Amino acid sequence: MKITCDVIQDLMPSYIDGILSEDSRALVEEHMGTCQECRKMLEIMKEEQGKEQARIRSSVASVAGCGILKVMQIPEAQPR
């Protein structure tokens, strides 16, 4: 059975996150070997994920500067 680009593209976020089963990962990689369009889409998704992670880190850093995260931290265990 031929797997369509739509199915592969549905699997791409999980592929990028490394959470696919071995069989699903193999399907994606096999398809990528023959489909330039899906390889390009994977690169775009990886770039977008990287940008989103940078936005999240920036947001967390600005919140940390406000002292909010300090309130949420668990105190370190004291030695006995």
Long-range contacts (C-beta under 8 A, 24 or more apart in sequence): 3-27, 3-31, 5-31, 5-35, 5-37, 5-38, 8-32, 8-35, 8-38, 9-38, 9-41, 12-38, 12-41, 12-42, 12-45, 13-45, 15-42, 16-42, 16-45, 16-46, 16-49
